[in-house]
C-alpha cells in the first residue's frame, strides 16, 4: 500500500516546490500539507485531486506502482518531458537513440 504523505513529499521535491508553495497552489493550509506529508492526517479526495493537479500528475499516476519505484532523477526527467511539445519529444527521443545505449 502506498504511503500518501511520503508520495506527496517525493513528488513535491521532484517538482522543486516547497510545502508553502504547494499550500498556495492548492488552497490548503500549510499545516495541513505538513500533517498529510507526516502521516498524521489523510487528505480528502478533493484535497488529493488539488494536490495532484498542483504537482502535475493524475490521480492514477499518483497511485501507479511503476512510478513509485522509479528513482527521483528519472521521475524528474519524466516530469520535465511532460512539458515538451510533440516535436521536442521526437527530437529528444532521436537524441537519446543516438547515444547508442
QUIFENBEL-V771141 format. One record per run of one state. SS is the DSSP state (~ for helix, > for strand, _ for the rest). FROM is the first residue (numbers start at 1). TO is the last residue. If there is no record, write none. Layout:
ss={SS;SS}
from={FROM;FROM}
to={TO;TO}
//
This chain:
ss={_;~;_;~;_;~;_;~;_;~;_;~;_;~;_;~;_}
from={1;4;16;19;27;30;38;45;55;59;64;65;69;72;82;86;99}
to={3;15;18;26;29;37;44;54;58;63;64;68;71;81;85;98;101}
//
